[in-house]
Amino acid sequence: MEQVNLREAVFRDEELPLSGILYVPEGVDLSFEALCVLITFEDWTDDDPPEFIDVDGVKFKEFLPVDPFQQVVWNAREQRPDLSDEMLLDAIKYYCEFDAFIDFEEWEAGRSQLAQTTN
């Protein structure tokens, strides 16, 4: 079991074990400063990974397996070489909500239309 913040997990995405799963604190908004716990198959005894884990009294919930996490990061970087932290975080959140990769052109067009209707 290893503790890293989300920014470090993104920075080290290629080094993370494919058998790993990232956990985030329950009830905390996702940010790059959010502490994550990385566990691998060797860290649990049941057939399936636990949905929740407790680390030093803090409850963490299953977030993403490493493989799709890496794919989200790679997809976002492929679309936008000048990717900002905010855009990468949006890509991760989008994947978690829709189980699909973000299309930045469509996403930005949607945000632009929303901004125009609220003004």
C-alpha positions as CSV (number, residue, x, y, z in Angstrom):
1,M,0.0,0.0,0.0
2,E,1.3,3.4,-1.0
3,Q,0.0,6.9,-0.3
4,V,0.4,9.6,-3.0
5,N,-1.6,12.7,-3.9
6,L,-3.5,12.7,-7.2
7,R,-0.9,15.0,-8.9
8,E,1.9,12.6,-8.1
9,A,-0.2,9.7,-9.4
10,V,-0.7,11.6,-12.7
11,F,3.0,12.5,-12.9
12,R,4.0,8.8,-12.2
13,D,1.2,7.2,-14.3
14,E,3.6,5.1,-16.3
15,E,5.3,3.7,-13.1
16,L,2.1,2.7,-11.3
17,P,1.5,-1.1,-11.2
18,L,-1.2,-2.2,-13.6
19,S,-2.5,-4.5,-10.9
20,G,-3.2,-1.4,-8.7
21,I,-6.3,0.4,-7.7
22,L,-6.4,4.0,-6.6
23,Y,-8.6,5.0,-3.6
24,V,-9.6,8.5,-2.6
25,P,-10.9,9.8,0.8
26,E,-14.6,9.4,1.1
27,G,-16.5,12.7,1.0
28,V,-13.7,14.8,-0.3
29,D,-13.9,16.7,-3.5
30,L,-11.4,15.4,-6.1
31,S,-8.4,17.7,-6.5
32,F,-4.8,17.2,-7.4
33,E,-3.9,17.7,-3.7
34,A,-6.3,14.9,-2.6
35,L,-4.4,12.0,-0.9
36,C,-4.8,8.7,-2.8
37,V,-4.0,5.2,-1.6
38,L,-2.6,2.8,-4.1
39,I,-3.2,-0.9,-3.4
40,T,-2.2,-3.9,-5.5
41,F,-3.6,-7.4,-5.7
42,E,-1.1,-8.4,-3.1
43,D,-2.7,-6.0,-0.6
44,W,-6.1,-7.8,-0.3
45,T,-7.0,-11.3,0.6
46,D,-10.5,-11.7,-1.0
47,D,-11.1,-12.4,-4.7
48,D,-12.3,-8.8,-5.2
49,P,-10.7,-5.6,-4.0
50,P,-12.4,-3.9,-1.1
51,E,-14.8,-1.1,-1.9
52,F,-13.5,0.8,1.1
53,I,-10.2,0.8,3.1
54,D,-9.3,2.5,6.4
55,V,-5.9,4.1,6.6
56,D,-4.9,5.7,9.9
57,G,-8.6,6.3,10.7
58,V,-9.5,7.8,7.3
59,K,-12.0,6.0,5.2
60,F,-11.0,5.7,1.5
61,K,-13.3,4.6,-1.3
62,E,-12.3,2.8,-4.5
63,F,-11.7,5.3,-7.2
64,L,-10.1,3.8,-10.4
65,P,-8.0,0.9,-11.3
66,V,-4.6,2.0,-12.6
67,D,-5.1,0.8,-16.2
68,P,-8.1,3.0,-17.0
69,F,-6.5,5.9,-14.9
70,Q,-3.5,5.7,-17.2
71,Q,-5.6,5.6,-20.3
72,V,-7.5,8.7,-19.2
73,V,-4.3,10.6,-18.6
74,W,-2.8,9.4,-21.9
75,N,-6.0,10.2,-23.9
76,A,-6.1,13.7,-22.5
77,R,-2.4,14.4,-23.2
78,E,-2.9,13.0,-26.7
79,Q,-5.7,15.4,-27.4
80,R,-4.1,18.4,-25.8
81,P,-0.2,18.5,-25.5
82,D,-0.6,21.8,-23.7
83,L,-3.0,20.2,-21.2
84,S,-3.6,22.3,-18.1
85,D,-4.1,20.8,-14.6
86,E,-7.8,21.9,-14.7
87,M,-8.4,20.2,-18.0
88,L,-6.7,17.0,-16.8
89,L,-8.8,17.0,-13.7
90,D,-11.9,17.5,-15.8
91,A,-10.9,14.6,-18.0
92,I,-10.6,12.3,-14.9
93,K,-13.9,13.5,-13.4
94,Y,-15.6,13.1,-16.8
95,Y,-14.4,9.5,-17.1
96,C,-15.5,8.7,-13.5
97,E,-19.0,10.1,-14.2
98,F,-19.6,8.8,-17.8
99,D,-17.2,5.9,-18.1
100,A,-15.9,7.5,-21.3
101,F,-13.0,9.6,-22.4
102,I,-13.7,13.3,-22.7
103,D,-13.7,14.9,-26.1
104,F,-12.2,18.4,-25.3
105,E,-13.6,20.0,-28.4
106,E,-17.2,18.9,-27.7
107,W,-16.8,19.6,-24.0
108,E,-15.5,23.1,-24.5
109,A,-18.2,23.9,-27.0
110,G,-20.8,22.8,-24.5
111,R,-19.2,25.0,-21.8
112,S,-19.2,27.9,-24.2
113,Q,-22.9,27.5,-25.0
114,L,-23.7,27.2,-21.3
115,A,-21.8,30.4,-20.6
116,Q,-23.7,32.2,-23.4
117,T,-27.1,31.1,-22.0
118,T,-26.3,32.3,-18.5
119,N,-25.2,35.7,-19.5
